[in-house]
Protein backbone atom coordinates (compact mmCIF):
# COMPACT_ATOMS: atom_id res chain seq x y z
CA UNK A 1 0.00 0.00 0.00
CA UNK A 2 1.53 3.34 -1.12
CA UNK A 3 1.66 6.11 1.48
CA UNK A 4 2.35 9.82 1.17
CA UNK A 5 5.42 10.65 3.27
CA UNK A 6 4.41 12.36 6.52
CA UNK A 7 6.71 15.33 5.71
CA UNK A 8 4.01 16.58 3.31
CA UNK A 9 1.49 16.80 6.18
CA UNK A 10 2.22 20.48 6.88
CA UNK A 11 -0.16 23.25 8.04
CA UNK A 12 -1.87 24.80 5.01
CA UNK A 13 -0.66 22.15 2.55
CA UNK A 14 -3.25 21.26 -0.10
CA UNK A 15 -3.37 18.37 -2.55
CA UNK A 16 -4.65 17.44 -6.00
CA UNK A 17 -5.82 13.94 -6.94
CA UNK A 18 -4.44 12.42 -10.16
CA UNK A 19 -4.92 9.17 -12.06
CA UNK A 20 -2.35 6.41 -11.55
CA UNK A 21 0.82 7.04 -13.62
CA UNK A 22 -0.50 10.46 -14.76
CA UNK A 23 0.66 14.02 -14.04
CA UNK A 24 -2.20 15.76 -15.83
CA UNK A 25 -5.10 16.39 -15.85
CA UNK A 26 -6.33 16.25 -12.25
CA UNK A 27 -9.33 14.03 -11.57
CA UNK A 28 -11.54 17.01 -10.75
CA UNK A 29 -12.15 20.07 -12.88
CA UNK A 30 -12.35 22.39 -9.83
CA UNK A 31 -9.01 21.21 -8.39
CA UNK A 32 -7.81 24.78 -7.75
CA UNK A 33 -10.95 25.82 -5.88
CA UNK A 34 -11.46 22.63 -3.86
CA UNK A 35 -8.08 21.10 -3.02
CA UNK A 36 -7.85 18.06 -0.79
CA UNK A 37 -6.47 17.57 2.71
CA UNK A 38 -3.53 15.36 3.50
CA UNK A 39 -5.88 12.62 4.76
CA UNK A 40 -7.97 12.71 1.57
CA UNK A 41 -4.83 12.60 -0.57
CA UNK A 42 -3.44 9.74 1.54
CA UNK A 43 -6.62 7.71 0.98
CA UNK A 44 -6.36 8.31 -2.78
CA UNK A 45 -2.67 7.30 -2.80
CA UNK A 46 -3.43 4.13 -0.83
CA UNK A 47 -5.75 3.13 -3.68
CA UNK A 48 -2.95 3.59 -6.23
CA UNK A 49 -3.66 7.16 -7.38
CA UNK A 50 -1.03 9.82 -7.99
CA UNK A 51 -0.89 12.98 -5.86
CA UNK A 52 0.08 16.59 -6.51
CA UNK A 53 0.91 19.19 -3.87
CA UNK A 54 -0.38 22.69 -4.62
CA UNK A 55 1.86 25.73 -4.71
CA UNK A 56 0.52 28.77 -2.89
CA UNK A 57 -0.77 29.29 0.62
CA UNK A 58 2.80 30.11 1.68
CA UNK A 59 4.51 27.28 -0.25
CA UNK A 60 6.49 27.29 -3.48
CA UNK A 61 8.11 24.53 -5.47
CA UNK A 62 11.25 24.30 -7.55
CA UNK A 63 11.44 21.65 -10.24
CA UNK A 64 14.99 20.87 -11.31
CA UNK A 65 14.56 19.08 -14.64
CA UNK A 66 18.26 19.63 -15.41
CA UNK A 67 19.94 19.62 -11.98
CA UNK A 68 23.33 20.55 -13.46
CA UNK A 69 21.87 23.99 -14.32
CA UNK A 70 21.38 24.61 -10.57
CA UNK A 71 24.70 23.27 -9.21
CA UNK A 72 26.00 26.77 -8.32
CA UNK A 73 22.76 27.76 -6.55
CA UNK A 74 22.96 27.74 -2.75
CA UNK A 75 19.75 26.45 -1.22
CA UNK A 76 18.82 25.42 2.32
CA UNK A 77 18.20 21.72 2.97
CA UNK A 78 14.53 21.19 2.20
CA UNK A 79 11.98 18.52 1.33
CA UNK A 80 13.31 16.98 -1.91
CA UNK A 81 12.16 14.09 -4.07
CA UNK A 82 13.25 12.47 -7.30
CA UNK A 83 10.65 12.69 -10.06
CA UNK A 84 12.53 10.41 -12.43
CA UNK A 85 16.19 9.43 -12.55
CA UNK A 86 18.21 12.66 -12.38
CA UNK A 87 15.28 15.08 -11.96
CA UNK A 88 14.14 16.62 -8.66
CA UNK A 89 11.31 18.46 -6.96
CA UNK A 90 12.01 20.77 -4.00
CA UNK A 91 9.41 22.28 -1.67
CA UNK A 92 9.86 25.52 0.30
CA UNK A 93 7.93 27.70 2.75
CA UNK A 94 8.15 31.26 1.39
CA UNK A 95 8.76 34.00 3.96
CA UNK A 96 8.38 37.18 1.89
CA UNK A 97 5.77 38.79 -0.34
CA UNK A 98 5.55 36.86 -3.62
CA UNK A 99 3.98 39.79 -5.49
CA UNK A 100 6.87 42.09 -4.57
CA UNK A 101 9.41 39.40 -5.48
CA UNK A 102 7.76 38.94 -8.88
CA UNK A 103 7.70 42.72 -9.43
CA UNK A 104 11.48 42.71 -8.92
CA UNK A 105 11.79 40.64 -12.11
CA UNK A 106 8.99 42.49 -13.96
CA UNK A 107 6.42 39.70 -13.67
CA UNK A 108 2.73 39.92 -12.86
CA UNK A 109 1.93 39.59 -9.12
CA UNK A 110 -0.41 36.65 -9.72
CA UNK A 111 2.01 34.59 -11.82
CA UNK A 112 1.29 30.86 -11.39
CA UNK A 113 4.74 29.61 -12.35
CA UNK A 114 7.99 30.65 -13.93
CA UNK A 115 9.62 28.51 -16.60
CA UNK A 116 13.38 28.45 -16.13
CA UNK A 117 15.97 28.51 -18.93
CA UNK A 118 19.75 28.27 -18.93
CA UNK A 119 21.69 28.90 -22.13
CA UNK A 120 18.34 29.02 -23.93
CA UNK A 121 17.31 25.52 -22.82
CA UNK A 122 14.49 24.69 -20.39
CA UNK A 123 15.84 23.48 -17.05
CA UNK A 124 12.88 23.62 -14.63
CA UNK A 125 10.12 25.71 -13.09
CA UNK A 126 9.32 27.70 -9.99
CA UNK A 127 5.76 26.83 -8.89
CA UNK A 128 4.15 29.85 -7.23
CA UNK A 129 0.37 29.35 -7.06
CA UNK A 130 -2.50 27.62 -8.90
CA UNK A 131 -0.16 24.85 -10.02
CA UNK A 132 1.20 21.71 -8.44
CA UNK A 133 4.11 19.31 -8.19
CA UNK A 134 3.58 15.55 -8.32
CA UNK A 135 4.95 13.93 -5.15
CA UNK A 136 5.76 10.46 -3.77
CA UNK A 137 4.36 7.82 -3.83
CA UNK A 138 3.27 8.74 -7.37
CA UNK A 139 4.77 7.07 -10.43
CA UNK A 140 4.80 7.40 -14.19
CA UNK A 141 5.60 5.43 -17.30
CA UNK A 142 8.66 6.80 -19.09
CA UNK A 143 9.12 7.13 -22.84
CA UNK A 144 10.93 3.76 -23.00
CA UNK A 145 8.01 2.03 -21.25
CA UNK A 146 9.78 1.64 -17.89
CA UNK A 147 8.24 2.75 -14.60
CA UNK A 148 9.67 5.67 -12.61
CA UNK A 149 8.62 5.93 -8.98
CA UNK A 150 8.77 9.32 -7.25
CA UNK A 151 11.20 8.84 -4.34
CA UNK A 152 11.67 11.01 -1.27
CA UNK A 153 15.33 12.09 -1.04
CA UNK A 154 15.29 14.62 1.85
CA UNK A 155 12.72 13.76 4.51
CA UNK A 156 12.75 17.21 6.13
CA UNK A 157 10.03 19.88 6.32
CA UNK A 158 10.05 22.61 3.68
CA UNK A 159 12.80 25.10 4.48
CA UNK A 160 11.91 28.76 4.82
CA UNK A 161 13.18 30.80 1.89
CA UNK A 162 12.79 34.35 0.60
CA UNK A 163 11.40 34.22 -2.94
CA UNK A 164 13.23 37.40 -3.92
CA UNK A 165 16.53 35.80 -2.82
CA UNK A 166 15.75 32.63 -4.79
CA UNK A 167 14.97 34.64 -7.93
CA UNK A 168 18.14 36.73 -7.50
CA UNK A 169 20.17 33.54 -6.96
CA UNK A 170 18.74 31.95 -10.11
CA UNK A 171 19.59 35.06 -12.14
CA UNK A 172 23.11 35.14 -10.67
CA UNK A 173 23.83 31.66 -12.05
CA UNK A 174 22.50 32.56 -15.50
CA UNK A 175 18.94 31.26 -15.29
CA UNK A 176 16.32 33.29 -17.16
CA UNK A 177 12.57 33.37 -16.51
CA UNK A 178 9.58 33.02 -18.78
CA UNK A 179 5.90 32.47 -18.06
CA UNK A 180 3.33 30.27 -19.73
CA UNK A 181 1.55 33.44 -20.86
CA UNK A 182 4.74 34.74 -22.52
CA UNK A 183 5.42 31.32 -24.07
CA UNK A 184 1.91 31.18 -25.53
CA UNK A 185 2.19 34.73 -26.89
CA UNK A 186 5.50 33.85 -28.59
CA UNK A 187 3.86 30.82 -30.27
N, C-alpha and C positions, 0 to 999 in steps of 0.2 A: 504494500500500500504506500503510495507516494505522499510525502508530507511536505508542506511549505516550511522551510527553516524558521524557527522561532524568532530569529533576528529581524524578520520582516513584520513582526507583530509590534509595531511602534504606534504611539499616540498620533492620531490623525492620518495614518496610512490608509489608503483606499485601493481597491483591487478591481480588476476587470476579468471576466470569465471568457476563456477562449476554447476552441475545439482542440481535441488532442492533435498534437504535431503541427498546429497552426499558430501563426503570429497575428494574423488578420484575416477576416474581420472579427471583432468581438461577437459573442453570442447574442447580445442585446443591442438594439439600435440606440437606446438611450443610455449607453454606458458612461457617458460623461456626466449626465445629470443624476444617475442613480448608481454610483459605484457600490461595491460590496465590501463588507467587513472582512477582517482576517478570518474569522470563523466560517463565514460563507465561502470564502475563497478556498479555505482548507478542505471543506466538504467537497467542493468541486474537484480539487486536486486529488483527493482520495478516491474519486471515481474515474481518474485517468485524464481529466481535463487539464489544459494549460492555463497559466495564470499570468496576468500582467499587473504591475504595480504602477499606479498613476503618479505622474509628476504634478506638482502643485501642492497647495496646503502646507507650504513650508519645506517641501522636498524637491530636489532636482536630481536628474540622472545624467551620467556621462557614458555614452557608448563609445568604446574604443574598438572600432572595426579594424584598424591598422595600428596596433599598440606601439610599433616602432616610431610612429609619428609623435607620440606623447612621451618618449623616453626622457626628455629633458625637463618635463613638467614636474614640479614638486607638488605632491598632493599628500594630505594627511591619510593615515590608514583608515579605511572605511569599508563598509559592506561591499564586497566584490564577488562577482560570479563569472564563470566562463559560459559564453553563449554558444560557442562552437570552438573547436580547437584553434587557439591563438586569437580569440576575440573575447572582449570583456565588457561587462556592465558594472558601473560603479554608482552607488547611491549616497547622496549627501543631504544633510539638513542645512538649508540656506539661512544665514543669519542677517542678511541685509535686504534692502528693498530691491526686488527684481526689476521693477519698472525703471528705477534710477540707473541700475547696472546696465540695462538694455539701452537706455538713452545715451550712456557713455560710448556705445558703439553704433549709435544712430539707428537703432532698431525700435520698432513699435513696442509700447509697454505691455501689450497683451500677446506678445510672440509666444507661440506654443513650443517651438523648438528651433534650434539653430543647427544647420548642416555645417559640418566642419571639413575644411579642405587644406591639404598641405601639398605644396608644389603643384597645385591645380587638380589634385586627385582627392576624391572623398576619403575621409579617414574616420568619421564618426559623427555623433550628434550630441548636443546638450538638450536634454528634455526639460522643459520649463513648466508647462501646464497643458492640460487638455490633450495629453499624449501619455504613452506608457512604455515601460520596459518589460519584456517577458522575463520571468524569474524562475529559479528552481522550484519545484521539480519538473518543470516543463521540458519538452523535447521537440525535435523537429527532424524531418528527413532531409538529408543533404542532397545536393545535385547528383552525386554518384550513387544515391540510393541507400547510403548508410545512415544510421541513427546517431544524432548528436544530443546528448543529455545536457541540460543546463546544470552546472556544478558550482556549488558555493565554494569560493576560494578563501575569503576573509569573513569569518563568522563574528563580525563586530558590528555594533550599531552604526548607523550613518554618521559620519564625522560632520561636525559643524564647519561650514565654509562660507566665505563671502563670495557671492557671485561675481561682483566687480573684480575681485582679485583673481578668480578663476579665468574670467574673460581676458584680463590683462596678461595673465600667465600664458594662456593659449596664443595670444597675439605675439608675445615675446619669443615664442619658439617657432614662429612662422605659420601659425594656423589662422586661416581666414574663415569668415562666417558668411553664410547665406541662409535664406529662409525658404520654406516651401513656396510661399507667395512669390518671392523673387525668382525662384527656379521655374515656376509655372509661367510667369510673365516673360522670361527669357525664351521659353519654348514657343 
